[in-house]
Amino acid sequence: MHPQRILYPVEMGHGDEGLPWLAALAERFDAPVVLLHTIDLHFLSQYGDPFDMPRREELRAHAESSAKRHLERLRSAPLLADRAVEIRVVATEDVADAIVAAARPGDWIVTGSATRHGCARALLGSVAEHVVVASPVPVWVLPYGAVDRPPSIEHVVAATDFSEASRTAARAAAALATAFGGRVTLAHCAAVPSPATTSAPVPTTLDPAVERALEERLRADAHELAEAGCPAETALLRGRAPVELLEHVERTAASLLVLAPHGRHGVADRLLGGVTQRVLRHTKTPVVVVPSARA
């Protein structure tokens, strides 16, 4: 899982917060960087008469000029001084589609928490969610809590529901851990019977036979990773998957959480799996969403 390029979408006035992670990944994998800014033509059309074409072209030219200055400033940052960095400005009527279209096979998309409307978690359900769902390449999501810390990948948690999509994500997690000299934990969250009332505590016990079967499946998948050269620990969690996964990541001080965009049962083409969506909205740790092989 080595990137050919790293695509870094940048909003005006933002971008600095993710540079340490961007630079660390680019250096580790010796990958060139593409700083991308998308000009939202729908947003520009809100200013002035939409039928005044000269005025619209003037606004677009001004937006392009401002964006290029901003990207040039980021390119000259000391963290990127020794890297090959391309800048690109794209005017579009669909920001998410433009970001996805800019990615080539073998690329990674790395997105910081600052976005067109503020925080990434507020944007999930629109641009950010569309990018994660539609992207044919891995998408790194760096929340505010992550960019405040020095980039480090010492412990990677790979979430699995035993689907082929999650196996693909687990193999990617193992490759990342190997590249950074870290370790992997393969984590599965088992559903438990719902409490009789909403105020009752969530049960944490499983039928012993079910528990043994799940542990055996985890060990089998971990053995597969070990045979590929990356020994993996296992963790069988119990309860609500998004909550338990994030608590496990925090409890074990994991550096990275890797998961698939969809779970075992799949979802409609333009929707994000429920677990993945909730994780992205509440995580304080970097997350990598790995598309399935057929993406």
LINHU-V435000 format. One line per field, one symbol per residue. ss: DSSP state (H for helix, E for strand, C for the rest). burial: 1 if it has 9 or more other ideal C-beta (glycine too) atoms within 8 Angstrom, else 0. A space follows every 50 residues. Layout:
BEGIN
ss=???
burial=???
END
This chain:
BEGIN
ss=CCCCEEEEECCCCCCHHHHHHHHHHHHHHCCEEEEEEEEEHHHHCCCCCC CCHHHHHHHHHHHHHHHHHHHHHHHCCHHHCCCCEEEEEEEECCHHHHHH HHCCCCCEEEECCEECCEEHHHHCCCHHHHHHHHCCCCEEECCHHHHCCC CCCCEEEEECCCCHHHHHHHHHHHHHHHHHCCEEEEEEEECCCCCCCCCC CCCCCCCHHHHHHHHHHHHHHHHHHHHCCCCEEEEEEECCHHHHHHHHHH HCCCCEEEEECCCCCCCCCCCCCHHHHHHHHHCCCCEEEECCCCC
burial=00101111111001101111111111101011111111111001000000 00001100110011011101110110100100101011111100111111 01100011111111100011101100111111111011111111111000 00101111110110111111111111111101111111110100100000 00100100011001101110110011000101111111101101110111 010111111111100010000111111111011111111111000
END
